[in-house]
Amino acid sequence: ERGISDIVGVFMDPLSTNASFTIFLKIPQNDLTSEHS
């Protein structure tokens, strides 16, 4: 199935994983900064 291949491809692709991780880490950091301010 293409859906599964897409998911596996994203997980295997270091660039996509890195981008997702960066975004995932930036969101909570922004939230914490907003709460602290």
Backbone torsions as a table, in degrees:
resi	resn	phi	psi	omega
1	GLU	NA	141.5	-177.3
2	ARG	-69.3	-35.3	-179.4
3	GLY	-57.4	-47.0	-179.0
4	ILE	-64.6	-42.6	179.8
5	SER	-60.7	-39.3	179.2
6	ASP	-62.6	-46.2	-179.6
7	ILE	-61.8	-47.5	-180.0
8	VAL	-61.8	-40.5	179.7
9	GLY	-61.0	-42.0	179.3
10	VAL	-64.2	-42.8	-179.2
11	PHE	-67.4	-34.2	-178.3
12	MET	-81.5	-25.7	-177.9
13	ASP	-77.1	113.8	-177.5
14	PRO	-62.4	-35.6	-179.2
15	LEU	-65.0	-47.4	-179.3
16	SER	-63.9	-42.8	-179.7
17	THR	-63.8	-43.1	-179.2
18	ASN	-62.3	-44.0	-179.0
19	ALA	-63.9	-45.4	179.9
20	SER	-62.2	-41.7	-179.8
21	PHE	-64.7	-42.3	-179.5
22	THR	-61.9	-46.0	-179.9
23	ILE	-63.8	-43.5	-178.0
24	PHE	-62.4	-36.9	-179.0
25	LEU	-77.4	-32.1	-177.6
26	LYS	-71.1	-34.2	-177.6
27	ILE	-63.0	-52.9	-179.8
28	PRO	-64.5	-35.1	178.6
29	GLN	-62.1	-42.5	178.5
30	ASN	-62.1	-41.9	-179.9
31	ASP	-62.1	-44.3	-179.0
32	LEU	-65.2	-40.3	179.9
33	THR	-63.9	-40.8	-179.3
34	SER	-65.0	-41.3	-179.1
35	GLU	-67.2	-37.8	-178.7
36	HIS	-70.6	-34.8	-177.3
37	SER	-65.4	NA	NA
